[in-house]
Amino acid sequence: MFRILLVEDDENLGFVVNDLLEIEKYHVKWARDGEEAAIIFEEFQPHLSILDIMLPKKDGYTLGEELKAINPQSPIIFLTARAMETDRVRGFQVGADDYITKPFSNQEFLLRVKAILGRCYPSTEGQIKNEFNIGSLVFEPSNLLLKHVSEDRKLTKKESDVLKLLCQNEGETVKRNLILSSVWGSTDYFSGRSLDVFISKLRKYLKLDDSIHIENVHGVGFRLKID
């Protein structure tokens, strides 16, 4: 069970996020201020910390820097109402793995959490799903391999990561920004153009089975659909 430290001083939002995570079977410790969070972090040793920025006693940026100093490998998500570009840049400079602004979609939030845990703890996440059946194709993300009776194709790491996200959410729209932040670690223009190229490549590979489609949901993201 993944351990998650939630740091949020808004009681109503804190209850909502705590419940969302616990429903997904995460073990959650909830701190209401920055000083309490720093103490819990050392004792709890979470796999992931989710931080607000405007916190009592110690702000989220300062807290994030302290947590990264204690354990540089432990990922951080900022979950905050501060949506200015300068705030986002500072968050990533502190060492954040993702930056989510309020209000947010519950589904997207959980997908981002899952994506970061999967990326930071691949051996643990990999035990859950080592193989995906996509129509008549078999996808083995751990081996970067897409298999068909006519041929086997070796994928690049990014191709495999993008396809894995789509497979994990088959039939559902996966937002562009979620794919970009999870696979590229950036949502800038150049990463976006690169994603479009990778989607085109994956569509070409999947043409081995005409029932498989990667649909473009205009302005939102992509959806893997099997007829």
C-alpha positions in Angstrom: 0.0 0.0 0.0 1.4 3.4 -1.0 1.8 5.9 1.8 0.7 9.5 1.0 1.3 12.6 3.1 -1.5 15.2 2.5 -0.8 18.8 3.7 -3.9 21.0 3.5 -5.2 23.5 6.0 -8.7 23.8 4.4 -10.8 21.3 6.3 -13.4 20.8 3.7 -11.0 20.2 0.8 -8.8 18.1 3.1 -11.6 15.7 3.8 -12.5 15.5 0.1 -8.9 14.7 -1.0 -8.3 12.4 1.9 -11.4 10.4 1.1 -10.5 10.3 -2.7 -7.1 8.8 -1.8 -8.4 6.3 0.8 -11.1 5.0 -1.6 -8.2 4.2 -4.0 -6.6 2.2 -1.1 -3.8 4.6 -0.3 -2.6 5.0 3.3 -3.0 8.7 4.0 -1.6 10.9 6.8 -3.2 14.4 6.8 -1.3 17.4 8.3 -2.9 20.8 8.7 0.2 23.0 8.7 3.8 22.9 7.5 5.5 22.2 10.8 3.3 19.2 11.6 3.9 17.9 8.0 7.7 18.0 8.5 7.4 15.9 11.6 5.0 13.4 10.0 7.2 13.1 6.9 10.2 11.8 8.9 8.1 9.3 10.9 5.8 8.2 8.1 8.3 8.1 5.2 5.6 8.6 2.5 5.9 7.4 -1.1 4.3 10.8 -2.2 3.6 14.2 -0.6 0.7 16.4 -1.7 1.3 20.0 -0.5 -0.8 23.2 -0.5 1.3 26.3 -0.8 -0.5 28.8 1.5 -0.1 26.9 4.8 0.1 28.0 8.4 3.5 28.1 10.2 5.5 27.1 7.2 4.6 27.7 3.5 4.5 24.9 1.0 7.6 26.0 -1.0 9.7 26.0 2.2 8.2 22.7 3.3 8.9 21.2 -0.2 12.5 22.2 -0.1 12.9 20.7 3.4 11.3 17.4 2.3 13.5 17.2 -0.8 16.6 17.8 1.5 15.5 14.8 3.7 14.6 12.5 0.8 15.4 13.8 -2.8 13.7 10.7 -4.3 10.3 11.1 -2.6 8.0 12.9 -5.2 5.9 16.0 -4.4 2.7 17.3 -6.0 1.6 20.9 -5.3 -2.2 21.1 -5.0 -2.9 24.8 -4.8 -5.1 27.8 -5.9 -2.0 29.7 -7.0 -2.2 29.4 -10.8 0.3 32.1 -11.9 3.1 31.0 -14.1 5.6 32.3 -11.6 4.1 30.1 -8.9 4.2 27.0 -11.1 7.9 27.7 -12.1 8.8 28.2 -8.4 7.0 24.9 -7.6 9.1 23.0 -10.1 12.3 24.7 -9.0 11.6 23.5 -5.5 11.5 20.0 -7.0 7.8 19.3 -7.6 7.0 16.4 -9.8 3.6 17.9 -10.7 1.6 21.1 -10.0 -2.2 20.9 -9.9 -4.4 24.0 -9.5 -7.7 24.2 -7.7 -10.5 23.6 -8.7 -9.5 20.3 -10.2 -11.1 17.2 -11.7 -11.2 14.3 -9.2 -10.5 11.8 -12.0 -7.5 13.8 -13.4 -6.1 14.2 -9.9 -6.2 10.5 -9.2 -4.7 9.7 -12.6 -1.8 12.1 -11.9 -1.2 10.6 -8.5 -1.2 7.1 -10.1 1.1 8.2 -12.9 3.7 9.7 -10.6 3.7 6.6 -8.3 4.1 4.4 -11.3 7.0 6.4 -12.6 8.8 6.7 -9.3 8.2 3.2 -8.1 8.2 1.1 -11.4 9.0 -2.2 -9.8 6.0 -1.9 -7.4 3.6 -0.6 -10.0 4.8 -3.1 -12.5 3.7 -6.0 -10.4 0.2 -4.9 -10.9 0.0 -5.0 -14.7 2.9 -6.4 -16.8 0.8 -7.1 -19.9 -2.0 -5.5 -21.8 -4.1 -7.2 -24.5 -5.0 -4.6 -27.1 -7.2 -6.3 -29.7 -5.0 -8.9 -31.3 -1.8 -7.3 -30.0 0.0 -7.8 -26.7 1.8 -4.9 -25.1 4.5 -5.6 -22.5 5.5 -2.3 -21.0 8.3 -3.7 -18.9 10.0 -5.1 -22.0 9.1 -2.1 -24.3 7.5 -4.7 -26.6 4.4 -4.6 -28.8 3.7 -8.2 -30.1 1.5 -9.4 -33.0 1.4 -12.7 -34.7 3.0 -11.1 -37.8 5.7 -9.2 -36.0 7.1 -7.9 -32.7 8.0 -4.3 -32.4 10.5 -2.8 -29.9 9.2 0.6 -28.6 11.2 3.5 -27.2 10.7 4.3 -23.5 8.5 7.3 -24.2 6.4 5.4 -26.7 5.9 2.7 -24.1 5.1 5.2 -21.4 2.5 7.0 -23.5 0.9 3.7 -24.7 0.8 2.4 -21.1 -1.1 5.5 -19.9 -3.7 5.0 -22.7 -4.0 1.3 -21.9 -4.5 1.9 -18.2 -7.4 4.2 -19.1 -8.8 2.3 -22.1 -12.0 3.9 -23.4 -11.5 7.0 -21.3 -10.0 10.4 -22.4 -6.5 10.9 -21.0 -5.7 14.7 -20.9 -2.7 16.0 -22.9 -1.3 17.7 -19.9 -1.4 14.5 -17.8 0.5 12.6 -20.5 3.0 15.5 -20.9 3.7 15.9 -17.2 3.9 12.2 -16.6 6.1 11.2 -19.5 8.0 14.5 -20.5 7.9 16.2 -17.1 6.9 19.4 -18.9 3.8 20.8 -20.6 5.5 23.4 -22.8 4.9 23.9 -26.6 7.9 21.7 -27.7 6.9 18.8 -25.5 3.3 19.1 -26.9 4.6 18.9 -30.5 6.7 15.9 -29.5 3.6 14.1 -28.0 1.8 14.6 -31.3 4.6 12.9 -33.2 4.6 10.0 -30.7 0.8 9.5 -31.1 1.3 9.4 -34.8 3.9 6.7 -34.4 1.7 4.6 -32.1 -1.2 4.8 -34.5 1.1 3.5 -37.2 2.2 0.6 -35.0 -1.4 -0.3 -34.0 -2.6 -0.5 -37.6 -1.7 -4.2 -37.4 -5.2 -4.5 -36.0 -7.9 -2.3 -37.7 -10.1 -2.5 -34.6 -7.7 -0.4 -32.5 -7.9 3.4 -32.6 -6.3 6.3 -30.7 -8.9 9.0 -30.9 -8.1 12.7 -30.7 -10.5 14.4 -28.3 -10.1 17.9 -29.6 -8.5 20.3 -27.2 -8.6 17.8 -24.4 -6.5 14.7 -25.0 -6.5 11.1 -26.4 -8.6 8.0 -26.0 -7.6 4.4 -26.8 -10.6 2.6 -28.2 -11.0 -1.0 -29.4 -14.1 -1.7 -31.6 
